[in-house]
């Protein structure tokens, strides 16, 4: 407070001094104005000799002055009083020795004395008056000071009083602020004590003084950290409690496993005894060949390992189509040893997903199913179907094998319907393997068998996981199979893998489809050897085309076809994995540009060519057609003659000037044309004429020109 009090006294003193200085300044200005006015007023009276009149005039001016005027006197150059008013006390005592040439004010005996020089020069002629009996030199004016000590002390007192009131209010505010600071500090200390005692959710929501605001977020963060630490400690405690419970459960499971292991050991002893008994029976059959004896022994060992759990393998991630291609040779060898023809059918999902499954168990399942299906009498054909079915709620692998002949015996069906392998005979190890695998893989079994009509063994295996792939599609696939049923089934599996699929059932259809169809891969299922020369001619022509040709024949007919065709012929079965390297990186369909100003004609053309192996582009005028041809290279152009902007012949002439269209087939598209008009079309560079309306019978001609144009661009 002391600095503020000193500042208040200094300010009051300054205001008082300023007030006094301002009043004195105003008084001096008024005195100077009064002196100038008196000089001009008494100037005419100085010429007269009547001093009484001059004195009366001076008294009159003194009493009528706006500024308090005590006395007026006129002095000569020797500083002697010539005329004075009634109050002459100060005038008599005043002495001044300096000449007066300008107005001046000075203090004398607590009064203000103003000295004003007088000019006695005649205004009219500029010479001194000869009638003047006086020689006045200057005026002396005596004034009372305007402001005394009692005048400027009241402002100082008022300012001091106001400042004192303000200081008292400020002191009161500072005391309140100090009290609030003390309260806020007490609150913060209280919150800190709560935190020290471990209380949760201790937050500081009250408003604090500005000096303590910075502590508010720090204390709240400290409270939050404490809550998080306590919560983490509780969670850790819960986790430790859960882990303790899990350890207890594991101990119980270990105890149960130990009990189960004891039972399994007892069962294993029984299995080993059964296996030894089977081996003794095998030894008694001396008529078995070494290969058969080895096969039975290996089957017994595999069954024993499965029963004991030694053959368990973790699941692997693999593509089903690739797995089947790797297992094809094993299945072929098994079937060929028994003179059985094997066919394989897959779905597109086999190539589109990677499944998580035990590949060793799946391979064992396929071989075992083939062995059991081949047990039937008079079996000559086996058909294996492997289908992966993926839905939002379920992933399952469907395996089925179908064979002709007399079907499976009732004993085998009875064994497969049960779950007991102890009653198996020495030659039924494959049945035991299938039973154990179904148990371990949680598979469901379905058997259909009719005497004389063959049998079907079907399994449904749950799959834990399947990862979707993005297989490269074959743009154009050609499939030929003379057996209608297998053609339909193969086409169903190949349709999702091909952008366009052409099917044929005989040599004539194959020849027609190959000539009007630009294929990327051709899959040919060769029939029984017949018409070898026609087949050789057609397949050799196909092999010279840009696409890939895959030929398949049965094992018995394979040497005949290879010798006759002198081409690579593969032994059945056909796998989808054979297509994985056949897809080209760029589409191989020929591109066709149709130019017509009639929207109906364009729509009709699009409908007719929708299912054809052609990439279709359209334009409605000649300028658009030229722009498209400058941007892209088309294999064939179907060009209307009557266009709204440029004639079709002129468009053809301009196209022939482009290097990319020197040899491109350009077909005139018109409703009618005379012989001389056709000659004009040819002169313009067109290759052929297609008459409107476009019909299905004219598509073959357009497709042939498209293939020619595609071949020209490929050669270039």
Beta strands, then each sheet from edge to edge (+ up, - down):
strand 1: 69-76
strand 2: 81-84
strand 3: 104-108
strand 4: 111-117
strand 5: 136-144
strand 6: 316-319
strand 7: 341-346
strand 8: 353-357
strand 9: 381-390
strand 10: 395-403
strand 11: 444-450
strand 12: 454-462
strand 13: 466-468
strand 14: 474-481
strand 15: 498-504
strand 16: 521-525
strand 17: 548-553
strand 18: 569-571
strand 19: 590-595
strand 20: 614-619
strand 21: 636-640
strand 22: 665-670
strand 23: 688-691
sheet 1: 2+ 1- 5+ 4- 3+
sheet 2: 6+ 8- 13+
sheet 3: 7+ 9+ 10- 12+ 11-
sheet 4: 15+ 14+ 16+ 17+ 18+
sheet 5: 20+ 19+ 21+ 22+ 23+
end
